[in-house]
Amino acid sequence: MKKILIACGVAITLFFSVMALANATTEVEQGATEGQIWSQLKDGAQGVTTSTGQAHNQLINTYDLRVFELRSDLLAPALMAALFGMIIIFVLFIKVNGISKLHGGFSGKLVYRWSKFDVSIHWLGAIPCLLLILTGLTLLAGRFFFQPYVSDGVWAGMINAAKLIHDYMAIPFVVGWFLMTALWAKNQMPKMYDLKWMLVVGGYINFGPFKGKHADAGFANAGEKMWFWAFALFGLVISASGMLLLFPNLFEPSRTISLIALVLHSVSAIIITAFSIVHIFMATVMSEGGMECMVSGYCDENWASQHHNLWYDEIKENGTLKYKE
């Protein structure tokens, strides 16, 4: 009986060994077959498919992976540097230089500068722009400074929320960008006196040879014009690439076009972010009385004569100067 059991055990062992060997051989042969198929596809071989999509006959992603590495390893840290780096630079600059105070203090007279409609479209573009910067930073570079410190569940929730906010804020941003660009361009044309403004850094430096230098400026100074045209140009790139990525079924971009759009979107976001930080600091902290312009549409008379003297003189001469009642 014992011999029979041993014989049965040996037989069962041999059976499963043979089956395993046969299965391994089949997997090797199958792997070789799949390898040959992919090799043939790379060489341009075509098959039959019921798909009618643009890339129905493209089964292999042939992108240069260095482009993805560029976005993850270079553009993500660059966006972080544009946001946090510019904040640090401005904080240090204000600590050393101080802010630009009104020479004669506040006059108490408010001069009309922006219409309510202008103020509205400014915030229509500005609020979505800030939300897009923060959510875009989370999506592109959040894994560097958020993910290591939160649980997987919290991180997943953050990414999902950032994606939804980013998508929904895209439309109002595009509308605000279009209206600002179309309506404000006439006051943003470069003038010769803008060069002098740049040479004395706008008169904002409170030390060295630049201290006390007066800079002529029209309705918009040279710094504001630089910000406007950067916003207009790179806002166009961001808007076009964003719409293409947001509505792929509408535009049906190729895979290559989608990848290019993604990279251009990120590069433009870095530039817009850096300029936005400068713009925010100049309006809220650096220039005493500057924020009032985009809150009520009026500015203090001393602010107008100090920072935009050519515009102030012009509206006095042509009789369009209006005070807030």
Secondary structure, 3 states (H helix, E strand, C coil): CHHHHHHHHHHHHHHHHHHHHHHHHHHHHHHHHHHHHHHHHHCCCCCCCCCCCCCCCCCCCCCCHHHHHHHHHHHHHHHHHHHHHHHHHHHHHHHHHCCECCCCCCCCCEEECCCHHHHHHHHHHHHHHHHHHHHHHHHHHHHHHCHHHCCHHHHHHHHHHHHHHHHHHHHHHHHHHHHHHHHHHHHCCCCHHHHHHHHCHHHCCCCHHHCCCCCCCCCCCHHHHHHHHHHHHHHHHHHHHHHHHHCHHHHCCCHHHHHHHHHHHHHHHHHHHHHHHHHHHHHHHHECCCCCHHHHCEEEHHHHHHHCHHHHHHHHHCCCCCECC
